[in-house]
Amino acid sequence: MSTHSPTGASGAKRWMNCPASIALAELLAKGVGGLPEETESEYAKEGTKAHEFAEKTLTNYWSGGGDPLSVEELKPYSFEIMEFVHVYTREVVSLIESIHMPEVRIEVAADMTYIHEDLWGTADAVVYDRDSQHLHVFDLKYGEGIMVEAYENPQLLFYAGCMLMEFMPKTITSYIIQPRATMGDVVKSWTYDVERLIAFEAEVKEALAWVDTYRGLAEKKGKLTADCVNPGDWCQFCPAVTGCPKHLENFTALEEVSANTDVDLLLTDEQIHHYLSMEKGVTKWLSELKKNVQNRLLSGEKVEGFKLVMTSPHRAWKNEGTVIRKFGKRTLTKEVILSPAQAEKVIPAKDLERYITKPEGSPVMALAEDKRKAVDPPALEMFGEM
């Protein structure tokens, strides 16, 4: 097995909403330049470390006798990771200790290969209460920029569905634990009955049928058209975004509108909403196009209309110590207090809470479907001219 399944749990929201994305990614992998090289960002590396620490902590608690991890075992992890992951492990442990003879699985292989060989993934933690026939499925989200909901979350439904045959639960609770969430709740949960899982399994089968249909169409024609694609917020991590015909169509439409339309006079509110809702998708598409061209140029390929150039890095001191000795420390440096976010990396957040204030934000435009609460327009003098 490879590290990731094309139709696995982590990508379920995308491929179930846009089954054509699987065939598009496979087409792009065979095409000019191929798929952009998968490089793990610093954020992704941090997330991997956090999940590794969470697994180690919970495994040690459940199977290792509960003794604290040794100093050597803790060395690879920053204080920040340990503190934030504790929020997650505390929730899992608290639930475990509330159940009489719980059944616990940590970093458990979850699959529905009885439906399709590529239906598999790894669940962070699963806890079963046999007395109440209630299944609990946990997922740690270490990111802070994108808020994730537990309600109708396809990834968690996928994991729960994979556990259906083993535990035969009557009810299920899915949990998203996002310790660094910048808005909303850190712990989100959704409880549902087994009938929802049975219905979800049918939805998975239907999506897989469409995946096969689009694979067949792509193999036959060598391409897919824009009407095959269903864009949405799931496009954000799509490997096929650079070759997506719908994104090209959207960009072309925006280009035509911006060249020929007086926004204030000719666009309706409905049209404005339509075009602004494209922003994330088009921005992501352009970003991935840049990566594609960059990778091709760096590999030595000639790409018409592009070239490699050198960046202009900031100047730096050859030796800071020499400069300070020559000109004096006070003339060249200044003490700056860390921000609360920076301070929390070296001091426990609970010790800082009483010293931190969070000023009220200012009103900004958002799409109506944004999960944040709508606010009334303020008096203009409060915020100046907007």
C-alpha positions, 0 to 999 in steps of 0.5 A: 500500500502507498501512504495515501489512498486516492479514495481514502478517508482524508480526501473523502470530502473532496472525492465524494463531492467531486468524483472527477478529481481522481481521474483529473489527478491521474491525467495530470500525472501523465501529462506535461510536467506531471503533478506538482512534486509533493513537498511537505510544508513546515505546517504539515511537518508540525502536524505530523509531529503533533500526531506522532506525539499524540499517538505516543502519549495515548499508547503510553497511557493505554498500553504502557502502564501510564508512566510519564514519557521519558526525557529522551522520548519527549526530546523531539517535540516542542513545548508548544506541540506538547501543550496543544496536543495535551488538549486532545489527549485530555479529551480522549483520556477523560472519555476512556476513564468515564467508560466501564471496560472501554475498548480503545484503538489508537492510530487504527487502520480503518478500511472499507475494502469490502466495498473497494480496495482503495477505501482505507485510512487511519483513525487517530483514536476510537473508543467503544462503550459496549454497555451503551453500544456507543462508538466514539471517533476522534480526529486531531486537527493541529492546523489553526487557519482552517476551522473544521467541523464535526457535523457531517464530516465525511472523514469521520463518517468514513472512520466510523463506517470502517468500525461498523463491522467490528463493533456494531454500534447503535449510536456514534459520536464524532469529535474534532479536536482543534487545539489551535482553533482561532475561532469557534470551539476547540472541541466539536462533536456530533452524535448520530445513529447507525442509520446515518452510517448505513446511508453514508455507505450508500453515498460512498458507493455512489461516489465510487461509481462516479469515480469509475465513470470519470476514469473511463471517460478520461481514458477514452477521451484523454481529458475531462470537460468543465461540466464533469467537475464540481468545485467547492471548498474541497478544491483547496487540497486537490492535487488536480487543481492545476489541470482543472477545466472548471478553474480555467473556465472560472478564471477566463470568466473573471478575466472577461468581467474585469476587462469589460464591466463597471462593477458599481453599475452593471453587476447585481448582488447575485453576480458579485457573490458568484464572482467573489465565491470563486476567489479561494479556488482561483487563487489556489489554482494560480498558486498551483500553476506557479508551483508546476512551472517552477518545478519544471524549470528547476528540473531543467525543462524549457517552459515557453514564456518563463525563466528562472531568476535569482531572488533578492535576499535581505542583506545580513551581517557577516558576524553580529558579534563583531558589529556589536563590539565595534558599534555598541549593542544599544545603538544596534539592538532594541528589546521587543516584548514577545506577542502572546502567541510567541510567548505561549511557545515558551511559557504555559498558556494558562500562566499567561491568560490573566495578562492577555486581552483580545481587542474587539475586531472590526467588521469585514465583508464575508460570504453569507455562508461563512460560519461566523455570526453576522453583525450589525453595521457600526456607526461610521464614526466608530471606525472612520470612513470604510 
